[in-house]
Amino acid sequence: MRRVALAVAAFVVALAAVDAGAPAAAGDAAPLTVAEVAPGVFVHQAPYALIAPANRGDIANVGFVVGEAAVAVVDSGGSPAVGRALLAAIRARTDKPIRYVVNTHVHPDHLLGNEAFRGEGTAFVGHRKLARALAARAPFYLDQAARQLAPADAAGIELVPPDIAVDGMLRLDLGGRALVLEAHPTAHTDADLTVLDEATGTWFLGDLLFVGHLPTLDGSLTGWLAEMDRLAARQVAHVVPGHGPLDLGWPAALAPQRRYLERLAAGVRREIAAGRSIAQAAEEVGIEERDAWALFETFNPHNVTAAYQELEWE
Amino acid sequence: MTSHARRLPPASSLRAAIFAACAAVLAAAVPEAAGAQAPTEAETHATWLAIRGDVVGERPIVDGTGILAIEAPYRAHDAAVVPLDITAHLPDGKAVKALTIVIDENPSPVAATFTFGQRRADLALSTRVRINSYSFVRAIVEADDGTLYMSERYVKASGGCSAPALKDADQAFANLGKMKVRYPPPAEALATPAKLPGTAPAAGASRLVRAQIMIRHPNYSGLQMNQLTQLYIPARFVNDIEVSQGGDKLFAMEGGISLSEDPTIAFEFQSNGAGTLDVKAVDTDGEVFSGAFAIEPPPGGNG
């Protein structure tokens, strides 16, 4: 029995070694399941989870848009394995070249899959602050990936920064199909970028919109609340959040997030005025929202800590 | 309200030594970091025994139970911003002379050292620190008779020294050196004011004030690497803070990279009747930031 176990272990190790050294190939991975939100617009809705070996980093919504001449990818997932699975999903539907990989912001669950898309003619696109944010965070993200993913999925990850920086707005042409990219002021992060498919009115909001999964604050709470007012005024046909179900109506989809963030701001301001410490606030603010969100216990205290540091300067 | 001035930078050899020590620790730590287990309480206690000599020499340390307390979250929500609340009431007429905060497993274990200007048996001080891996966090108080008291807390946090704390890098440098002082209402009595024998407070001047000093500064640890250039983002942190009221020293702090971005110190002091709190901070680039802040009466106007 022990010899069998050793043989199996050796086989698994050999397999991992092969996997770690092998170049990304679309055929490696089972394709991600995607839904066609609108004609030519495909989105994979990821589960609510923290990055873990079992999910291989598949915890954020990712998608792609197919034009007459080319394809654009919007976010690439939380590991190269997810990136390869997304690539497989694309190749199952079209062999058109992938002209652009757009990253909606700096968080690793949205862009660690980038390296699966490196190739001739593929440009990576992000907010003008994305390259710097990624450079500053890279050692932390790589260290975190090594702790969170299985060794085979974490080995040799390379972070791929943008080739094209968006300041204001930018149109990308996929051949008879235009995407409008917009760089936003600091909200969820300081490098938030949205993607609008003009043909269908489908708006990829990245993590400017969370549905079901507790919004996470890593930019500016007051900035995010202000930006949400501007976002709500737009007319669009379909919205794709960074986490959670697609296409819930606009601006209706914003309402729970707005309620949570407003309660977060009001609660933290009350704590500061009452002389409660940052540690006390982390235990006391937002409790009434606990049952409304996935991953509340994980992220609410972190949000309160970030909000406290921002609002105590008011 | 705040002003900037340049002075000669501190001795470059000190900076080089700090940088070399940090880089060496980081280089040694990186291969182990991938998939490594967090140190156990026993292992980090062993770390304390190894560094104790550098911190207090051969001096005996008295267990601070009942005299000195350090509060910290058992599991930190943000390893780059771990709040510490330290309180003490010294017995036998002793006064608090100095406080040292040590984080055993950090690349720079001595987070800060405070020396105090007022002769008081009581101490109430809060700040926020970076914690790099699961570690004991220690408060060591030195009394005016030389006695050392220590209390500690075990905190589960990791990555604080290299974590990207900056929410908006543009804002960080636009705001560099800006200061604010808050006077939070005493939501809970953190320290019981005690009058030392032989000290008669001046009329109207013995009011206990709680103030929070805040300074905008990225406090770069020097342990973050710019992945595009493969160069370390140079260390630049606030290493010196002096606070006084009407010319009387309240405290002086020497600090290192273990203090969080936007360093903040909340503390209690006896008002001496002077209306102004003066704060001066210096960073490792030699940049000086200073400000004068009116000392506010407590809510309710009770003097």
HADDOCK unambig.tbl for C-alpha pairs under 7 A between the chains (distance, minus, plus):
assign (segid A and resid 135 and name CA) (segid B and resid 226 and name CA) 4.80 0.50 0.50
assign (segid A and resid 135 and name CA) (segid B and resid 227 and name CA) 4.73 0.50 0.50
assign (segid A and resid 135 and name CA) (segid B and resid 228 and name CA) 5.96 0.50 0.50
assign (segid A and resid 136 and name CA) (segid B and resid 164 and name CA) 6.50 0.50 0.50
assign (segid A and resid 136 and name CA) (segid B and resid 224 and name CA) 6.68 0.50 0.50
assign (segid A and resid 136 and name CA) (segid B and resid 225 and name CA) 6.48 0.50 0.50
assign (segid A and resid 136 and name CA) (segid B and resid 226 and name CA) 5.39 0.50 0.50
assign (segid A and resid 137 and name CA) (segid B and resid 164 and name CA) 5.36 0.50 0.50
assign (segid A and resid 138 and name CA) (segid B and resid 227 and name CA) 6.22 0.50 0.50
assign (segid A and resid 139 and name CA) (segid B and resid 225 and name CA) 6.65 0.50 0.50
assign (segid A and resid 140 and name CA) (segid B and resid 162 and name CA) 6.31 0.50 0.50
assign (segid A and resid 140 and name CA) (segid B and resid 163 and name CA) 5.74 0.50 0.50
assign (segid A and resid 143 and name CA) (segid B and resid 34 and name CA) 6.25 0.50 0.50
assign (segid A and resid 146 and name CA) (segid B and resid 34 and name CA) 5.25 0.50 0.50
assign (segid A and resid 146 and name CA) (segid B and resid 35 and name CA) 5.93 0.50 0.50
assign (segid A and resid 147 and name CA) (segid B and resid 34 and name CA) 6.27 0.50 0.50
assign (segid A and resid 147 and name CA) (segid B and resid 35 and name CA) 5.04 0.50 0.50
assign (segid A and resid 189 and name CA) (segid B and resid 167 and name CA) 6.81 0.50 0.50
assign (segid A and resid 190 and name CA) (segid B and resid 167 and name CA) 6.72 0.50 0.50
assign (segid A and resid 190 and name CA) (segid B and resid 168 and name CA) 5.49 0.50 0.50
assign (segid A and resid 218 and name CA) (segid B and resid 167 and name CA) 5.85 0.50 0.50
assign (segid A and resid 219 and name CA) (segid B and resid 167 and name CA) 4.77 0.50 0.50
assign (segid A and resid 219 and name CA) (segid B and resid 168 and name CA) 6.33 0.50 0.50
assign (segid A and resid 273 and name CA) (segid B and resid 184 and name CA) 6.98 0.50 0.50
assign (segid A and resid 274 and name CA) (segid B and resid 185 and name CA) 6.26 0.50 0.50
assign (segid A and resid 274 and name CA) (segid B and resid 187 and name CA) 6.37 0.50 0.50
assign (segid A and resid 275 and name CA) (segid B and resid 184 and name CA) 4.55 0.50 0.50
assign (segid A and resid 275 and name CA) (segid B and resid 185 and name CA) 5.04 0.50 0.50
assign (segid A and resid 275 and name CA) (segid B and resid 186 and name CA) 6.24 0.50 0.50
assign (segid A and resid 275 and name CA) (segid B and resid 187 and name CA) 5.38 0.50 0.50
assign (segid A and resid 276 and name CA) (segid B and resid 187 and name CA) 6.39 0.50 0.50
assign (segid A and resid 278 and name CA) (segid B and resid 83 and name CA) 6.96 0.50 0.50
assign (segid A and resid 279 and name CA) (segid B and resid 83 and name CA) 6.34 0.50 0.50
assign (segid A and resid 301 and name CA) (segid B and resid 77 and name CA) 6.08 0.50 0.50
assign (segid A and resid 302 and name CA) (segid B and resid 77 and name CA) 5.21 0.50 0.50
assign (segid A and resid 302 and name CA) (segid B and resid 78 and name CA) 6.20 0.50 0.50
